[in-house]
Amino acid sequence: MKYYLIFTSWTEAIKKVSFVSLLRERTGMSFLSSKRVLEAILLEEEIILEMSGEASAKQLRKEALKLGVKSKVIVVGNRQSAAA
């Protein structure tokens, strides 16, 4: 299973500096990459980040929303069950 966080839009109350810091802390992105993500979001472009797991995707989504960035988590892949 792969987990993706898609940043979809922003609110008037966006905290730009805090959001860039959050991306750097949670994803390990460089300052420049984090700033580019912010700039794309401000231009109303959707940004897709592959996350290491469901919990990290949901946590980043929650924290980003507090800073004024809206997003959604997408799960790709099937869970394969063992044959009986």
N, C-alpha and C positions, 0 to 999 in steps of 0.2 A: 504494500500500500504506500502511496505517496501522498503527502499532504502539501497543499499549496495555500498560501495566503494571498488574496487578491485585494489590493488597495483600490477602492472604487471611487471615492470622492472625499471631500473635506468640508468642514463647517467653518463659519466665520470666526469661531473661537479657536482656530488652529494655533497650536503652540509649536512653531517651526523649529526653533533651536532644540527644544526638548524632544521633538520627534526625531530629528537627526541623531541626537544622542541615544535615544532608545534603539534606533536601528543599528547603530554602531555596537551598542552593548549586547543586544539580543542576537544579532546575526553575524557579528564580526566584520561587517562591511567597513571599508575605509570611509573617512570623512567625505571625500569627493563622491564616492558611489552613493552614500546616504543622502548627500545634498542633491544629487541628480534624481534620485527617487522622489524626494520632496518636490523638486521643480516639475517633474512629470505629473505628479498628483495635482499640483496647482494648475497645470494646464489641462486637467481633467482627463488624463490618460490613465488607463488601468495598468497597474504594475503587479506582476506575478512573482512571488518569491517561493521557492521550494523550501519547505521546512523539514526539520529533522524528525518531527513526530506530531501527533495530534495535540498533545498538551502544550508544546511550545508554540504551535500555530494559534491555538485558542488564547493563550496567555498574551502573545504579542497583539492579537486582535483586540483584546480587552484593554490593554495598555494604550494602544494607538487611538482607540475610541475616546479615551479620557483626554487625549491630547488633540482631539478634533479631526482625526482621520478615520473614515469609515472603510470597512473591509469585510470580506467573507472568506470562509475556509472551504476549500474544495478537496475532496478525497478522490483519488484516482486509483483504480486497481480493484481486483476481486480478492476476496478471501477464499482461498481454495480449501475445501474440506477434504479430509482423508477418505479414501475409498473404503467401504465396508468390506 
